[in-house]
Each structure stands twice: as structure tokens, then as C-alpha cells.
């Protein structure tokens, strides 16, 4: 399957801050297998093994996906001298970030926020190589991500709310991307959907999500 545009997902995972001999570090898990996520238009599950062939050669660590700021850490080919270490295992993707709290005020602020529990979620930007859809004829199908092509960035995020669709799904771009993925899958399967029903469904879901 042809690679698609990059997508973002946010989750309320446990993020920990601790001081070690190597310095001030943050550990977390931005990608978890078998975790059902409600994206408004459909549920999504990242299947075990989806990271087996993923390109992780250059991954940056940011706060709230703010690419205008200097990355707080970076994994380049996951070498020992990288400031972020990546680990893939049976549960998904884990990270360990070494923060320069002495010379970087933003790193110091993030470390404090995680330590206090003010920031408790992570997000990642990724590409999809292979996926499988279930119950496409229903109002709320399920998307199984079987192969992630690349991960280019992970972030500590203030509002990790994709699991409840309460905050992130109110972003029109996120909702449009979800609808586009679903429409594309239905077209690929040759499923025709009545336009009036689609518009009614869009209106109903917009009202449920609280509008834009």
C-alpha cells in the first residue's frame, strides 16, 4: 500500500521524570499496541508488530508539536550518544529523553511540569504503510494499523485527549483527516455512501464533538 500523509495521535500515557547519574531524564510510551482510540469517525487500533519495519532513523522530541522551537532532544539512528533513546518491544514504542535543564529553560520547565504531573501525555507524528478496515458499512468502523512506515517526531503534550475525542477532535483538521481516511477506505472497498446520509452524519458528529 502506498505511504500516506503523516498523521498525529495523542494519548494520556504515564510520563515520568527522574534524576539519574546521566542527568535529568523523561521516560514515556508514545505508541501502545492494542489500544482502541475513538477518532470521532472511527475507532483505531495499532496492531502488535506495526513498528517492526518502521523508519526510526531521525526522530525529534518536542513539546506540543511546536516545530518553531528548538527540539529538546533527538534520536539519530538511536545511537548511544543520541539525546533520545527509542525502544520497540511487545507493548509498542518507549522513549528515554535526556534533558539539558542547566542550559535550556524550556527543558527545565518541561521537566518540572512532568515531575509535578502537570503534563501527563504524549503524541507522535507517523506515516502508515499498511492498514485494514473492519465494519466499513457501519456508522463507526474500526481501522487497524498494521504497519507504520515512519515516526518523525514525538511530543510531550498538554491535552492528550484523543482517547475521549473531547479536545483534539474539535480541531477541524483532525476531523477532516479522519473523515478523509474513512472515505478513502470506503472508496477502495467499492462501498457507496449516500451523500445526504453523509451530510447528516457529519452534522450529528460535529454537534457531539462540540463544534469548532
Beta strands, then each sheet from edge to edge (+ up, - down):
strand 1: 7-11
strand 2: 16-20
strand 3: 23-32
strand 4: 37-38
strand 5: 43-46
strand 6: 58-63
strand 7: 73-76
strand 8: 84-89
strand 9: 92-99
strand 10: 121-134
strand 11: 142-157
sheet 1: 1+ 10- 11+ 5+ 4-
sheet 2: 1+ 10- 11+ 6+ 7-
sheet 3: 2+ 3- 9+ 8-
end
